[in-house]
């Protein structure tokens, strides 16, 4: 369920006044994550690494209330639930977009991830849940290692994470991630809390 809320009635009112009409309200943070635990689970249980990381992203975001409010046009929209988007290579060799409803049940999330990414790859049709869920975008460019990505301000106000290949150093695996967000939605302290929470979710996933 979604609803429009009045900025003056929101804890984001000051940010709304400061950033809604800014030439570029998008901010990007860079952080390198230790993803060793995800690699172990990926290899042990034959679960996709990208799915595991998307799950951890959703779980970390779900603990931060600001993620449930998003500037859309000149409005603030409040959502009850989250979805995580992933980019899928389709059967034509192009890319399509696939939104996955986030649930804290890993088995259910994995089932939906496999079902809908396969569906999108086969049909070449995007799966868009943005009318009902606050969607966190992700894009994995696995053809190369990346140190960081700067997104563009194209009117897509949703938070977005980018990454490339993970890297092995001695017995651990690391992954630089770029996190882009709209300053009306969250402040730097919220972004930092999310990134720290994401590392914690990665570490404690069983």
C-alpha positions, 0 to 999 in steps of 0.5 A: 500500500502506498500513500502521499504524505505532506512534506510538512508532516514528515521528518524529511520536511527540512531535507525536502525544502533543501533538496527537492529542487536542487540541480543534483540531489543525488549523492554517492557513497563508496564502501568496500565490503567483506563478502567472504561469508556470502562466498562460503554460502554461495559455494556450500549451498549453491545459492546465487551470490547476487541473490544473497547480496540483494537479500542482505540489501533488503534486510539492511534497508528494512531496518531504516524507516527513511527507506520507506518514503521516496520523492516521486515527482514533487511528492513524497510517497510512503510505502509499506514494503520494499522490493529489490531490483536486479538487472537481468541479461535476457535471451536476446543478449540485452538487459531487462529489469526485474523487481523482487518483493523483499521478504525476510524469509530467505527461502521465499526470497530465493524462490521468487528471485529464481522464478522472476529473473528466469521469467524476465530473461525469457520474455525480455519484459521488465517486471516493475513493482514500483507502484506498490513497493519502494524499490532499491535498485541494483546493478552488477557489472560482473565483466570487470572489477570496479572501484566505483560508479557515479550514477546520473540524475535522470529523475530515477530517485530510488536508492541504487547500488552498483558493483562489479566482480568481487576480489580475493585477497589472501583468504578473504573476498572483497567487493567495492560497492557504490551507493547512490541516494536522493538526499530528500529521502535519506541523510548521510547518517542514514546512508552510513547506518545502512552500509554498516547494517549491510556489512552486519547482515552479510557477516551474520547470514547463515 
